[in-house]
Amino acid sequence: MSLLMKIVTACIGVFILFTPLYLGHKSSDSVCTGLEITIADSARHQFVTEADIMNLVRSTGIRVTGMRRNEIPLTDIEEKVRTFRELRVAEVWFSTDRKLHVYAYQREPVMRVVATYGGDFFIDREGVIMRRHNLYTPHLHIVEVDMLFSPDQMTGINIYDSDKTENLVRAFELVKYIKSDSFWDSMIDHLSMSRSGRVTMVPRVGNHIIEFGKAENYPEKFNNLLVFYREAMPKAGWDRYKRVNIEYKGQVVCQRR
């Protein structure tokens, strides 16, 4: 290779090496042109809105639009957005058009819990407690639980990680079982759990209460109830009984109205 070719090759190499650094410096030194917020599942849930996130960003005192990109603390903004416990994912970055992007994905609730002492909250599919952030309430199975709930202490925790939420775990597993069966998912509307862990249910059809007992042996209990619904209820009438007890093995015990 001639000396001239070596010089040209070296120059090209230097250009390739330093051009990204130069462009990166110019890019980080450029001005932010705006803020774009994307909540991926906003059509399905509205626990957190774009306005909520916009107000949160503004509360940091960071103007964003018109600021140099290297002066905008992405990590701080991302951590601030993640204070919304209703969000499963929260990410912040700059795009090539020099906009600051906030991307969020909300948690998927499985059931709504009304605690005897302490309020109204949701539990998502991973077992994380979500306090109601606004008036939006999805249609879910409602579980009344006799428990003391402290929103400030328990919001954001996983029910599987606390010894204070043992009954919530049992109720959660029961609701997941109900949701896995299309018939029971459409049939069971409202559940209650006592402090001792005994469960009662309110069906959407009929004028009776189902006494389920402890949250255990789901397949056997629901199978007994299904047989009773198919064979006895059409003959007796759906309004004949006020209580149907399925907690005992192999039995369905009814109390007439």
N, C-alpha and C positions, 0 to 999 in steps of 0.2 A: 504493500500500500504506500502510495506517495505521501510526502509530507503534507501536501495540500489536502489530500483526502483525510488524513489524520486530524488536521486542524478543523475541517468541516464537520467530521464525525464528533469531535470533542465539543464543538459549538452546539451542535444539535442536542447532544447529551445534556449539556448544561441548560439549554433552553427547556427541554422536557422536564428536567429535575426541578427547576425553579419556577416555571410557569404556574403550576398548581399552588405553590406557596404564595406567589404574587396575587393570583386570582382569589385565593382564600383570604388573604389580608384585605384586599379591596372589598370582598364580599362581606366580611365581618365588620368592615368600617362603613358599609353603606347604610342607608336610612331605611327603617321599617316602613312599609307602605300601607299596613293595615292589619287587622286582626280577623281571623276567620275561625268560627267555632263549628265543629261537627259533632253531633250526638248521633251515633250510628243507628241506634234503635229508638229514635224519638217518635217514630210512628206507632210503636208498640207500647212504650212506657213514657211517662212524663214525671218521674221522680225529681229530675233535675232538668231545667230548661236552659236554653241559650242565654236568656236574660239573667238567670242565676249565675252562670259562669262569667258573663260580661261584668256583672256587678261585683263579683268576687275579684276579678282582675283589676277593676278600677279601685277597689278598696286597698290594694297594695300601694297605690300612689304612683304606679308606673304608667306613664302616658302611652307607651308602646308606639303608636303611629307617630312618625316623625323623629323618633329616637334612633340613634345609631345602634345597629344590631349588637355590637360588642358591649353596649351599655345595658342591654336588657338581660336580666338574670333568669334564664330559662328554667333552671332547677328550682328556683324560689317560686316561680309561677306554677310549675308543675306540682310542687308540694302543696301549694295553696289550693289548687283545684282538687287534689286528692283528699282534702279535708271533707269533701262530700262523700260520706260513707256509702251513699247510694250508688256510687260509681264503682264498677269492677275494674275498668281501665281508664287511665287519664294520662295522655302524652302531649308534650308541647315541643314544637320544632319550627325552624324556618324553612320555607320552600324557596325554589329558585326565583320566584317572583317577588322575593323579599317580604312576604307576608308571614306573620306569626300565626301558626296554626295550633289550635287546641282540639284534640280528638278525644272523645269520651265514649264509653260504652257502659250502660247501666247494668245493675245486678238484676237477675231474673228471680222475682219472688215466687215462692211455692205456697206459702200460707200467710194469713193475717192472724195475729195473736192479740186478743184483748185480755190484758192482765187484770186481775181483781184489784190489785193495788199498784198503780204505776203507769197505766196508759195503753196505748194502741201502737203496734209495730208490725213489721213484716220479717219473715225469715226467707233468705234466698236459697237457691238450689244447692249452694255449698254449705249452708248452715249458718250464714252470717246474719246477725241481727241488724235490721235497718229501721231506724226511727222514721216516722212519716215526716217528710220535709215540707210538703205542701198539701193542698187539699185533694190531690190526685189519689184515687183509690182504685186499683184494679180489682176485677172480680176474681176472688180467691176463696178457698175454703177458710171459714172463720173458726178459730179455736179459742174458746174461753178457758183460761187457765187460772187456777187459784194460786197465785204467786205474787211476790213483791218484786216489782221491776223498777230498776233505777236507770232511766234513759242515759244519763251522763256517764254512768259507769259501764253500761253493758252495750251501748250502741257500737257496732263495728266488731264485736267479738264473735268468735265462732262458738256455737252452742256445744260443740264436741270438746271444747277446750276448757270448760268451766264446770266445777262441781255444783254450781248454783242452778244449772239449767238441765238437770237430769230429766225432769218431766217434759221439758221442751223437746229434748231428743226423742223421747218415746212418742210424743205427739207428732213430731216431724216425720219420723219413720212410718207412723200409721197413715198420715196424710199422703206420703209418697206412695204407699201401697195402694191407697184408694185411687190416686191419680193414675196409677199404672193400669187400672181396669176401667174400661170405658163405661161399663154399666154403673159401677159404684161411684165413679167420678161424677156422673150426671145425677145419681140418686141421692148421695149424701151432701148436705148443704152446710150444716153447722155442727160443730163438735164442742163438748165441754169436758174438761179434765179437772178432777178434784185434786187436792193436795196429796192425797194418798195414791193418785195415779189412776183412779177409776174413770172410765170414759162413758159418756152418753152422747148420742147422735140424734140429729133431727133430719129425717128424710124429706125430699121434695114432694113425695107422693104419700098420701095417707095422713092421718091425724094422730100419730103415735110417736113415742120416744123409744129409741133403741138403747137398751142398757148393754153396753159392750163389755164392761168389766175392765180388767187390766189390759193395757195395750200389748197384747201378746196373742200367739196362735191365730193370726189373721186369717189364713186360708180356711181353717176349720170353721171358725165362727161365721165368716162371710158365706161359706158354702151352706151351712145350716140355715142361715137367714134367707139365702136365695131359694132353697128348697121350700121353706115356709112361705115365701112370697108367691112362688109358682103354684103350690098345691093348696095352701090353706086360705090365703087372702082372697082369692077370687070367689070362694064359697062363703066365707064369713063376712066379707066386705072390708074395704080398706079403712073404714072409720069405726070398726067394732072394738078395737083394742086401743087403750091409751098407753100401755107400756109393753114392749117386747124385749125379753131378756135372753141374750145369747151367750152369757158369760160362762155357763156351765157346760162341761164337755158332753157333746152329743144331745143337748137339750135346747128346746126353745120354749121358754116359760112366758105366758102372756097374762096380762091383767085386763079384764074387760072394762069398758068405759061405764 
